[in-house]
Amino acid sequence: MDLYAVAVPWLRIKLHASNRDADLVADALTTFGALSVSIESAADAPRFQSARESVPLWDQNRVTGLFCERTNVADVITAVCSTLGVAALDYESDCLDDADWEQAGRMHFRPQKLAANLWITPSWCDPPDPTAINVVLDPGLAFGTGSHPTTQLCLGWLAAQSLAGLAVIDYGCGSGILAIAALKLGAMRAIGVDVDPQALTVSRENAARNGVADRYRACLPEELPAHETAPVIVANILSEPLIALAPELIARLAPRGWLALSGVLAEQAE
């Protein structure tokens, strides 16, 4: 399903955050239901960097989350304040119709270089480097556009591996960005697993757009065959689901395989 074909209005929430808090705010918005999150300089400078570099944040950042229109703004702000341990936040909100969101999406999402040979490129942009591996991905109704630091870490890690001939399982696949990138980087086949049926639909469409649908399968966790294992498993989700999934991930990992986990906030690290 094309995001821009969905005939519903959208709620946009913009919050101002310090350098220290910007990623925490972005994570909180995602946790509390944001369909898409972007981080920009308050002066509108685009985020544009290699995944091998530290993620640049500015002294003052604008973190923008896109939600379904029925979302209660006060509830979201209260939840983010609780996450940060503050009493109040500077924010603004407005509604976008489909045409407005399309334009906003084109402003926020630009080609991103994730490694020397890997780019994430929206469908409305020409690839900056046609000779590189370009994953075509638009913002949509499932998490994963390549703009979030944890996604960038996973993509950079995948680009540094030799995936030729290997199978990959992506737990919490969202948009399918990690599995699709793995396939375009040489993996033989990939399975995207998610509890959200909408994410499975979006990931299949993204796989087709990138010409890898014949090697990609998306399924709910309970639909994954009991015998299915892979030498490469990636899971870019939050710490609590990672802990809960630990036995399942270990059971699915082939002997001498690679397990790449991301999504753990700094304050959750032990």
N, C-alpha and C positions, 0 to 999 in steps of 0.2 A: 504493500500500500504506500503510495506516494504521500508524504506529509502534506504537501500543498494541495492535495485533493480532498483532505479532510475538512468538511464544511462545519467547523466549529471555531469560535473565537478562542483566543489564548490570553492568559494572564501573565504579564511580565513584571517581575520584581527585581529592582536594582538596589543593591546595597553597597555602601562605601566601607572599605576595609583597609586596614594598615597592611604593610608588607608582611608582618608576622601572621596576621589572621586571614589573609585572602584565601589560602587553600583550605583552611578550616571551614570558612563560610561556604566555599564551593562544595566541599564534602557534605556539609550539613544540608544544603539545598537539595543535593542529589538524594540524600537519605530521606528527606521529608517530601519527596515526590516530584522534584523537578524533572521535566522531560529532557531538558538541555541546560547546560551551564557554561558560561564563558567568563573569562577574567581579562579585563582590559585596564590599561592605564586610565586614570581619571581624565587625562588629557587626550584620550582616544588613540594612543600609540598601540599598534597591533602587537600581539604576542607572536613571535616568529623566531624559532630557534631550533637547533639540533637537539635531539634527545640526549646526546652525549655531553651537552653543556648543562650547567645548572639552570633550572627553570627561572627566567628573569621575572621578578616582581618589582613593581614601582613603589615609591614612598606612599602613594595613595592609589588604591585600586578600586575599580568598579566591578562588582561581581553580579552578573545578570542570570537569573533563573527563569525558565519558561515553564508555566504550569497550565493545567486545564483551568478553564475559566471559573469553575465552581470552587476552586481552592480558596480556603479562608486565609487571607493575607495575615491577619493578626496571629493565627495559629502558627504559621510558618515563621514569622518574626520572633514569636515567643520561643519557639523551639531552637532557632539559631542563637538567640540570646542565651538560652540555657546551655547550649553547647559551648559558647565562648565564656560563660560565667559573667555576663554583663547585664545591666538593668535595661539598656535601650540601645538601639542601633539607628544610624542615619540611613533611611531607605526611601524609595518612591516606587509606586506601582501604577500600571496602566494596562489597558486591554488592547489587543491587536486582532484585527481580522486576518483572514488567510493571506490577503495581498500584502498587508503590513508585515506579517511574520516572514513572508518570503523575502521581502526587502531587508528586514532585520537580519535574517539568516545569512544573506549574502554579504552583509557588512561585517558580521561577527566571524564568519568561517572562511578562512583563506587557506591556500596551500601551506602545508606544514612539512618541513624536512625533519624526519625522525632518525635518519642515519645517512651515511654517505650515498647509499643507493636506494633509499626508501622515502617516498613522499605520500602524504594523505592529501588528496586533491578533491575539492567539491566539483560536482558535475558541470557547474557553470564557469569554471576556470580552465584555461589551457594548462597542461602540465608544465611547470617551470623547467623541468628536465625530462624531456621525452625519452631519453635513453635510460632513465632510472626506473625502478619498480614503482608504479603509481597505483595506489589503492583509491578508487573513486568512491567517495562517501559524502553524503549530505546529512545535515542535522535532521533528526527525526524522532520517532516515538520510542526509541530504545536507547539506553545509555551507551555511549562510546562513539566519539567523533574524532578522537586523537588529541583533543585540546587539554584533557586532564592529565596532570603529571603522572599518576599511576598508570594510565594507559600508555603514555609515552615511554615510561620505564619498561613496560612489557614489550612494546614494539621495538625499542632499541635492543633489548635482549634477544628477541627473535631474529632480528637482522644480523646479529653477531654469531648466530648458530649455523651449523651446517644441517639443514633440514631435508636435504634431498632424499627422497624415498621413504621418509618417516611419516607416521600418523600422528595427529595432534588432537587432543581433546581440550576444548575451551569451556570451562565451567563458569556459568554466569556470563554467557556470550554477549548479551545485549544486542548491539547492532551487528555483531559478527566480525568486528574490526580485527580482532587478534587472529581468529581462525582464517579469515580471508587473507590477511597479510602473510600468515604462515604458508598458505597455499601458493601465493604469488612469489614467495621466497623459496619455493621448491618442495614443500611438503607434498607427500603423495595423496593424502586425504585428510579431512578434518571433520570433527563432530562438534557442533555447538550445543551446549546444554544450558537451559534456562527454565526457571519456574514460571516465567511470563509468556503465555502463548503469543502475545503481540510481538515480543522480542524475537521469537522464532520466525514469525512471518516476515518481519523486517530483515532479519539476517539472511533468510533465503533470497529475498529480493536483492539485497546487496551482493550476495554471492553471484547471482545471475548477472547483475550489472557489471561485475568484474570478470566475468567469463570463467568462473570456477564452480558453477552450480553442480556440474557433474561429479565433482570430488568433495562436495560439502553436504553434510546431513545435519539437520537441526532437530532436537527432540527435548521433551520434558525429562527430568531426572528419572522418573519411573519407567520411561520408555527405552532407556539405554540398556541394551542386553547385558545380562549378568556376566557374560564372559568377556565383554569388551574392555580391552586395555590399550594403552598407547605408550610409546617411549617418550613422548613430550606431552605434558599437561600444564596448561596455564590457567590461573584463576585470579582475576582482578576484581575482587569483591571486598566487602568490609571484614574486619577482624573476627567478629562473632560468627558469621557464616563460615569463614575459613576454619575456625576451631571446630565448629559442628561437623564440617565436611571432612575433617582430617582422616578419619578411617576410610571413608569412601575414596578420597583422592589417593591414598596410599594403596588401596586395593586395586585401583584402576591403573596404577603406574607399572609399566613393564619393567623387568629386571634391568638394572643399570640405567634407568631412564632419568629424565630431567623433569623436575617439578618447579615451576616458577609461580610464586605467590606474590600478589601485590594488593594494595588497597588499605594497608595498615597505617593508621595515622601515627605521627611521631610520638604522641603521648600514650599510645597503646603498645609501643614497642617494649619488649622485656628482654 
